[in-house]
């Protein structure tokens, strides 16, 4: 449930090994995204009493792949799969980080209000 520990571990470990902040940040983001997807889907399921969290995230990722692939095809006439996957994965990190914080706060407030009433 705490996906930011792998982020810190990978970032500082890679930075200590390679001494490059930019690549350390990118690698930490890439590794943490998987943990964020799992955590956000679990928080979604707990917050909304659902079993649809992981499938919703997967659906949104597939829609994003389709939209960005289509935009690449229209603009350049071909799809660069490697660029598209990197873009989706890094955008997922940002969106999942915000979603994690949002669902964590919603879950905390929901727990507080349920225990008070």
Secondary structure, 3 states (H helix, E strand, C coil): CCCHHHHHHHHHHHHHHHCCHHHHHHHHHHHHHHHHHHHHHHHHHHHHCCCCHHHHHHHHHHHHHHHHHHHHHHHHCCCCHHHHHHHHHHHHHHHHHHHHHHHHHHHHHHHHHHHHC
